[in-house]
Amino acid sequence: MTVVYFIRHAEPDFSNHDDRTRGLSEKGMADRERVTAYLKDKKIDAVLSSPYLRAVQTVEHYAKGAGLEVILHEGFRERRITDRWIDDFADFCRRQWDDFAYKYPDGENLYEVQTRNISALNEVLRRFCGKSIVIGTHGTSLATIINFYDSHYDFDDFNRLRPKMPYGIKMVFHGFNLVAKEEFDII
């Protein structure tokens, strides 16, 4: 069995509108201590993360304490929405969940995000078969992974996830098949 602990990043610093370099807020930096405390006794073999700063910062504290490096994986990055800031983000999200093909011309749709994330996950499941790993990720990316294994997971479920930062879900795989999942609140 391969155990994957997906950790959605802690609270970001929303004053930075650049997705890749947006780090954690002061609260987020404090909350990552809770991530470390949760993972402390889990016997983790590897820590991976989206390359986006807020995801890295959320898991790196644990990784350093455990003597592990954070392996960056572009496949777990957040979706690309557009080059401009979205004021009505909730409406945009609902439109995407209602139609997985909906996107702005320069962005990704949820089907593309899901395909990218499942491909990355399958690569990780091959590479770390039988291990316990942590993956630092994002709300939308994580939600599309959950939806892949549970087609009933929809916008309402995603909307309940949105304010949870940090947040985690443990998924247990036999090969590439999900055999168990357990959500856990870190805060």
C-alpha positions in Angstrom: 0.0 0.0 0.0 1.1 3.5 -0.8 -0.1 6.3 1.6 -0.4 9.8 0.3 -1.0 12.7 2.6 -2.2 15.6 0.4 -1.7 18.9 2.3 -3.5 22.0 0.9 -1.4 25.1 1.6 -1.9 27.3 4.6 -3.3 30.8 4.4 -1.6 32.8 1.6 -0.6 36.4 1.6 -3.3 37.7 -0.8 -1.5 41.0 -1.2 0.7 39.3 -3.7 -1.3 38.5 -6.9 1.4 36.5 -8.5 0.4 32.8 -8.2 3.9 31.3 -8.2 5.5 33.7 -5.8 2.6 34.2 -3.4 3.9 33.0 0.0 2.1 32.4 3.2 0.6 35.1 5.5 1.8 35.4 9.1 -1.1 33.2 10.1 -0.2 30.7 7.4 3.4 30.6 8.6 2.2 29.9 12.1 -0.4 27.3 10.9 2.3 25.3 9.1 3.5 24.3 12.6 0.2 22.4 12.9 1.0 20.5 9.7 4.4 19.5 11.2 2.7 18.4 14.4 0.2 16.3 12.4 2.8 14.6 10.3 5.4 14.1 13.0 4.6 10.5 13.8 3.5 9.4 10.3 6.9 7.9 9.1 7.0 9.8 5.9 9.5 8.6 3.2 9.3 11.6 0.8 7.9 15.1 0.6 6.8 16.6 -2.7 5.1 19.9 -3.5 3.7 22.1 -6.1 6.5 24.6 -7.0 4.2 27.5 -5.9 5.7 29.2 -2.9 2.7 28.9 -0.6 2.6 25.1 -1.1 6.3 24.7 -0.5 6.3 26.8 2.6 3.5 24.8 4.1 5.3 21.4 3.9 9.0 22.5 4.1 9.0 23.1 7.8 8.0 19.4 8.3 10.5 18.2 5.7 13.4 20.1 7.3 12.6 18.6 10.7 12.4 15.1 9.2 15.6 15.5 7.3 13.9 15.3 4.0 14.1 17.5 0.9 11.0 19.0 -0.7 10.9 17.6 -4.3 9.1 20.1 -6.5 6.6 18.7 -9.0 5.1 21.0 -11.6 2.2 18.5 -12.1 0.7 19.5 -8.7 0.7 23.3 -9.4 -2.5 25.2 -9.1 -4.7 25.8 -12.2 -3.9 28.7 -14.5 -6.9 30.9 -14.6 -5.8 34.0 -16.5 -3.3 36.9 -16.5 -5.7 39.2 -14.6 -7.0 39.2 -11.1 -10.6 37.7 -10.8 -12.8 39.8 -8.6 -15.8 37.4 -8.5 -13.8 34.2 -7.9 -16.8 32.3 -6.5 -18.8 32.8 -9.7 -15.8 31.7 -11.8 -15.4 28.6 -9.7 -19.0 27.7 -10.0 -18.9 28.1 -13.8 -15.9 25.8 -13.9 -17.5 23.1 -11.7 -20.7 23.3 -13.7 -18.7 22.8 -16.9 -15.3 21.1 -16.6 -14.4 22.5 -20.1 -15.0 26.2 -19.1 -12.0 28.4 -19.0 -10.6 31.8 -20.0 -8.6 31.7 -23.3 -5.3 31.8 -21.5 -6.2 29.5 -18.7 -6.9 25.9 -17.8 -10.2 24.2 -17.4 -10.9 21.7 -14.6 -10.6 18.7 -17.0 -7.1 19.8 -17.9 -6.1 20.4 -14.3 -7.5 17.0 -13.3 -5.7 15.2 -16.1 -2.4 16.9 -15.2 -2.8 16.1 -11.5 -3.8 12.5 -12.0 -0.9 12.0 -14.4 1.5 13.5 -11.7 -0.1 11.3 -9.0 0.3 8.1 -11.1 3.9 9.0 -11.7 4.4 9.4 -7.9 2.5 6.2 -7.2 4.9 4.3 -9.5 8.0 6.0 -8.1 7.1 5.7 -4.4 5.2 2.4 -4.4 4.7 1.1 -0.9 5.9 4.3 0.7 4.3 7.1 2.7 4.5 10.5 1.1 3.4 14.0 1.6 2.3 16.2 -1.3 1.9 20.0 -0.8 -0.8 21.2 -3.1 -3.7 23.6 -3.7 -7.5 23.6 -3.2 -8.5 23.2 -6.9 -5.9 20.7 -7.7 -6.8 18.6 -4.7 -10.5 18.9 -5.4 -10.1 17.6 -9.0 -8.1 14.6 -7.7 -10.9 13.8 -5.2 -13.4 14.2 -8.0 -11.5 11.8 -10.2 -12.0 9.0 -7.6 -15.5 10.2 -6.4 -17.6 11.7 -9.2 -20.1 12.9 -6.7 -17.6 15.4 -5.3 -18.9 18.7 -6.8 -18.9 22.4 -6.4 -20.6 22.3 -3.0 -17.8 20.0 -1.7 -15.1 22.2 -3.2 -16.8 25.3 -1.7 -16.6 23.7 1.7 -12.9 23.1 1.1 -12.1 26.6 0.0 -11.8 28.3 3.5 -9.8 25.3 5.0 -6.1 26.3 4.9 -4.2 24.2 5.7 -6.3 21.1 5.0 -5.4 17.5 4.5 -6.6 14.2 3.1 -5.0 10.8 3.4 -5.4 8.5 0.5 -4.3 4.9 0.5 -3.6 3.2 -2.8 -3.1 -0.4 -3.8 -1.2 0.1 -7.1 -3.1 2.9 -8.8 -6.4 2.0 -7.1 -7.7 4.2 -4.3 -8.7 1.8 -1.5 -9.3 4.3 1.4 -9.5 8.1 2.0 -9.8 10.1 5.2 -10.0 13.9 5.5 -8.4 15.5 8.4 -8.5 19.1 9.7 -5.2 20.5 10.7 -6.6 23.6 12.4 
